[in-house]
Amino acid sequence: MPRSFWLSKRGFDYNTIADLTAEGIAAEIQKGNIIPMPLGFSFERLTEENVVETSPLGLSSLSRKGIYKYRFSWDKDDRLQEVMSSYDSNDVYDFVMLDAKGNMKLTKNGTKITGASVGLLDTDPFTESDGSVAGKVRMMVELNNPQDYNKFAAYFAADNLPFRPLKVEGINDVDLDLTSFAAAATEITFTAMLKDGSTAFSGGVADDFRLIVNGTAVPIDGTTVTIAEDSSIPGKYTISGIPALASSDEIKLSTWDATASTVSIIKDGTTVYRGAQVTEVVS
């Protein structure tokens, strides 16, 4: 039974991934080529039957093959509704289905291995909790071409993959909040939390952040300027050793990947975080 799915950029060829590992997939997620969805709460098959026409003589003829349609739902709050709605589109993405064992269903035509071509991708209105049933987020996926599965289906078996597809996460959103900065201070304190409001962006190191004061980068070199996470409050960081701040100084702090800019960063080789930035002016 389908358990989750990935979206990928239209026409993205999985054969182009040099190393089909968790690290290789993370690199494609960072580029925006692959978008893993959360594990679904439930799955509903909406696929239509083949459309058949009957002549006056009672003979049947096939008008067209039925379109594959699926609805996935998540037992989540409306923060996920906002994320899923951002993918609503028509003829933009391809679709890779993941079953409960982590097997991946794709399509192969010639030498290219891609996801099935998605037509309409539509998120239903959010269903609020009624006190006995949790709130639900639902998305309908309609595939353009029945032949993607009828003729060209291809599979990556979970047992043959060096990673677990169902464990692959999408890009995590991070909120940065400057909590302590003042004129004459030589340190800045900030918090880094995920969008759920309760999970810390923990374990960050100097290379994960970039600090700019008045348009000039202040390198966090680990010697003169250092960064440390509060051992008792995960996600709370202090940058120390910066030149003394002055009134009206502009502080700009962002997540950073020295090899890929602030668009998104990869930590521990496999976890991708969306680039975040906060700007404050010293009073």
N, C-alpha and C positions, 0 to 999 in steps of 0.2 A: 504494500500500500504506500502511496506517496506520503512523504513525511515533511519535505521541505522543497525548496527550489532555489536556483541561482538565476539571476538575470545576467546577461552579458551584452556588451556593445554589439549592435547589429553587424553580423558577419565576422565577429571575432573568432579566429581559428585556434582551437585548443592545441593543434599541432605546433603552433609557434611558441609554446611554452617550452623553453629549453630543458627545464628540469621540473617534472610534474611532482613536486613535493609541496609540503605546507609552506615552505619559504618561497617557492616559485609562485604559488597561488597568491600569497600575500603581496608579492611584487605586482601582480596583475590587478589585485584589488586596489592597491595604492594608485595605479595608473587609471583606474576607473573602468577597466576592461571587464571585470567580474564584480557582481554585486550579490553576495550571499544574503538570503532572507532568513529571518528567525525560524526556529523549529515551529511548525504549525500545531495548533490545538486540535484541529479537525480538518478533514479533507472531504470535498464533495465533488463527484463527477457530474458535470453538466453537459457532456458531449452529446451532440444531437445524432439521430439516426441518419443513415444515408437517405437522400431525397429521391424517391422513385415516382415516376409518372406512369399511369396506366392509360393505354390507348383505347379508343372505342371498341377495338377487337379483343380487349382484355389482356393485351400484351404489356409487359412491364419494361420500362427503360430507365436507366439511371440518369437523373438530372445532374446530380453532383454528390460527391462524398460528404458525409457529415463532418462538421467542424469540431475539432477537439476543444473542449472548454472545461476549465476547472475552477473551483472556488476553495481557497484556503482561508482558515480563520485562526485568529490568535486570541488567547485569553489574556488580554493586556488592557492598559488604560489608554487614554486619548493621546498620550505622547507618542505612542506607536502609530496612531491614526495619522498624525502629522507627517511622520516619516514615510509611511506607505503611500499616502496621497501624493507625495512628491514624485512618485514613479508613474502616476496615471498618465497614459499616453496612447498613441496609436502608431504602429509600424516603427517603433524606435528600438526595441530590445529583442534579444533571443532568449530562449527559455531552456534551462537544464533541470530535469526532474530528479530528485533524490528520494529513493524509497527508504523504508524503515531500517534497512540494513546498511544504507549508505551507498548503494549502487547508483551510478549516475547514468541517466538516459539522455543521449544527445542525438545528433543526426549527422550522417556522413554522405557527402555527394562528391565523388571523385576523391581527391586527396584531402579535402577540407573536412574537419570535424568541428561543427558549430552547435549551438543550441537551436531548437526549433524556432522558426520565425513567429514572433508574437504580433498579433494584430492589436486588439483592444486590451488594455491593462487598466482595470477600473476598481477603485476602492469604494466599497459601500459606505453609506453614512454610519457613523459610530453607533453601536448599540450600548446604551448605558446599563450599568448594573441595576437590577431591580431589588436587590437585597438578598435574593436567593441564587441568582445566576450572575456570574461575573460579567463585566463589560467585554464586548467582543469587537475585534477589528477584522474585517473581511475584505478579501481581494479576489476579483475574478480575472482569470487569465484565459484569453482566447487565442488559439494558434491559427495562423493564416493558411497554412498548407497541409492538408491531411497526409500528403505523401511524405512529409518529414518523418512521420511515424509508420505509415503504411508500407513504405518502400525503403526508406533510408535510415531507419533507426540504428543507432550505435550505442554501445555500452562501455562504461569503465566500471569493472567489477571492484567492489570495495576491498575484497580480499587481495587484489593485485595492486592496490594503491599504497604508497608509503605514508599516507596520512588518512585521517578520518573526515570525510567530506561533511558529515553532520556536525562536526565540532568546529568547522571553519566559521568565523564570525565576520560580519561586515565591518564597515568603518565605524568606529566608536566616536561619538561626538564628545568633545571636551569643553567645559566652561572654565575660563580663567578669571580669577577675581583678585585684584590687588587689595590687600587688606591693611597694609601698614606701610606708609611712606610719608616722609615729611622733610621740610627744609632742614639742611645741615646733617641729615641722616646719611649714613654710609651703608645702609642695608635696606632691602625691600622684602616684605613678606607677602606671599600670595597663596591662594588655594587653587587646586586643579581637580575638578570633579567631573564625572561623566554626566550626561544629560539627565539620567534618572534621578539625579539629586542626592543619591545616597552612596554611590560607588566612587571611591577615590581613584584618580589617576596616580597610582603609587609606583614607586621605584624609579621615578624620573631622575636622570643624571644631567650633567652640564650640556651634553650634546643634544638633549631633547628640548632645549629652550634657547631662545634668542632674545637678548635685551638690547634695546636701542633707547638712548637718552638724547633728546634734541636732535634727532636725525643721525646720530653717530652710534655705531655698534659698540657695545661694551662687552668684550669677550669674556665669557665665563670660563676661565682657563684652569680653574682648580688650584691655582697658586695665589695670585693676587685677588682675583674675584672667584669666590667659591659659592656653591649651592648645597644645601642640606635639607633633607626632609625631616620633619618633626617625628621622632620615633613613637610618640604617644598619639599623634593625630595624623594618620595617613592622608596624603594629599595636601598637607600644609608644608610649604617650602619657604626658606629664607635664603636670599642672595646677599652675600656679605662682601665687603671690601671694595664697593663701587666708589667712584669719586663723589664727594659730598654733594647732595642734591641742593638745589636752590629754588626759591619761589618762582613759579611759572615754568619750571622745567617740564618738558613733556616726556612721559615714560611710556614706552611701547614694549609690551612683552608678548611673545608668541611661542607656540610649540614649533619645533624646528627639526628638520632632518637635513643634515649637512650635505647629503647627496641628492636631495629631491625637493628642497625648498619647504615652504610652510603649508603647502597644499594638504599633505598628510604625512604622517611619520609611522615608521615601523619599529616596534619594540620587541626584543627577544626573538627577532627573526620572523615572527608569524602574526603578531597582533598589530592591527592598523588603527591609527587614531587620526581623525580629521584635524586639519590645521585649525588652530584657535588663536585669537589675538585680542588683547585688551589694551586700551590706551587711557591714561589718566594724566592730569596736570597737577603738579605740586602747588598747594595753596600757600 
